């Protein structure tokens, strides 16, 4: 964890997940704006990843809505949807925790932390372990952690790194893309009925 006087001035946003992932499918535009405000608020908060007044006290919905400049009803609807979809967890004290915060917001500060700590000198008889080099794109999710749709999209965008897509994979991508479009339309129609 960064020192207590450390203030993050940015948060990471994953382009593919924001444009073609479940955030866009599951949330209405006003709910998405609340989600991005939550990420910003959680990045500024101590400890990072939480939405709270301080480390032990929840922030009231009315106060949070005022800070985010949104109606309380929108905040309540968005929080309910975030919780149902597993994006947030609300603790016993009412503190809202962004799930997977560390996975998506892992920073160079965190990565370099081990090098800043004072370490005892290893005994001369033991060889010093050699660390593996950091991958060139250390901020991106690992290929095997992506869903199939994003794997195929990445292969199209970066054939030199991940290998070119086969014609069968092109067809599979088209099918998955059509399914996502159909799901999005279905969700929009369901939302419009409410």
PyMOL commands that set and color helices and strands:
alter all, ss='L'
color gray80, all
select helices_A, chain A and resi 15-20+22-26+29-44+61-68+72-84+101-105+108-116+143-145+148-157+159-162+167-193
alter helices_A, ss='H'
color red, helices_A
select strands_A, chain A and resi 50-51+88-90+96-98
alter strands_A, ss='S'
color yellow, strands_A
deselect
rebuild
show_as cartoon
